[in-house]
Amino acid sequence: DAVPISVPRWIDDKLLAGLLPAGFDETSCLSRYDSLINRKGLSAKPSSYLISRLRKYEALHRECGPYTESYNKTVKDLRSGVPSQSSSAACKYLVWISYSGLGNRILTIASAFLYALLTNRVLLLDPGLDMTDLFCEPFPHASWFLPPDFPLRAQFHHLNQKSAHCYGKMIKDKSVTASFVYLHLAHDYDDQDKLFFCDEDQRFLDQVPWLLVRTDNYFVPSLFLMPSFEQELNQLFPNRETVFHFLARYLFHPTNRVWGLVIRYYEAYLANVDERVGIQIRVFDTGTGPFQHVLDQILACVFKENLLPDVNRKQATISSSGKPKSKAVLMTSLSSGYSEKVRDMYWEFPTTTGEAVGVFQPSHEGYQQTENQMHNQKAWAEMYLLSLTDVLVTSSWSTFGYVAQGLGGLKPWILYKPENRTAPDPPCQRAMSMEPCFHAPPFYDCKAKKGIDTGKLVPHVRHCEDMSWGLKLV
Ligand code: GDP
């Protein structure tokens, strides 16, 4: 009944083998160097090239960050509408516009950061209404937030595919001069917007000091298909399956407020057991759950894959000698119904193995409340708690689950998406890799200028387990 622990751990010092920079004040962000997460280590060793590029990025961020001389100058050019091509800017920027649910945002910040790293840009985040008090600053001595007086800020929520500065629109209008470019990389983007993923278009974009991006997708897999980034990416990530794992562990450190939520819950319910099993339930069906078919599917998966013991409904007790092995199940869901049912089952009947199983669910928020601060803090804490489990079950299509698996370096069992309110058979499948899925990739051959199946070009970029048209790194 032993469950294979997914990946070997690679543990070094509290700087995670140099992935994290030294020199931060530890008390202002307790999660960064905390032994709870560092004890879990990394799932592999980061390349020395990645580490050196991160230090180089940090230096660039410090040089070009908010209100530095270079920043002020580049903003001045932007204010006076100097066209990109004639700008004398010393620094180039990528502004990430806050968009979509928290799981999506974490994936898109990581994608934007990698793109910035590859193109020597400085990443600045629009804090939106609710990006504060979730993440510690990841770069020493300079903020990653866009200053409040940034000139285009009021325009952010008007920017769309019809805007004159939108790259796809510029292509359609054949007008390619602008003081800044808006990249629309959201799920509804069109063929012209998708030219972002072509080397030729990158050569043009490279000259633009200000790029603004709105996306709800983990677009990293398609960067791996671009010849211009290929060599650099291979050096940065010789093991492609670790891209998000390393980026997430480098970038996303819960603030002390969120860390409190993580630590208190972990110590109270998860610390003192033999094994932790995470089950992330995300139901995209309309109507309010809990649904019987979802519960059936969860149980079918955990029993079939031996992740949790079955119960004996005929016997009152099962005697075992000695202290039983203990398991804690951490369930996350907007609804409390699933964990109540599983918890009751393990109380009402004995397990066939004699193991003691406790079932815990931190919150049941009912529905998504994207701009509610405490709601987002809880969602972030729960993704983090799931990442601290030993065995993880996730729901198809959910970026919430992708963040948990990536942070934790876990290859989850993915619950297939139910169709017509019936539990699929088989109920779940082991993921090929811990990488997130790119839900809306382009299917275009930039050289031949025709459609192509981008999931069949190279062995390390494949179609996802949970979404047949998606792409993921393996
Ligand atoms: P996705 O929609 O599953 O891809 O994940 P997102 O994180 O992008 O958006 C879903 C949002 O719904 C989350 O950010 C939370 O606000 C909320 N949510 C969904 N599932 C849960 C859950 O299990 N716990 C909590 N606390 N919030 C959840």
Residues whose N, C-alpha, C, O or C-beta is under 5 A from the ligand:
A	BS01	GDP	G101 L102 G103 N104 I281 R282 T332 S333 L334 S363 E365 Q368 Q369 H375 K378 A379 E382 W397 S398 T399 F400
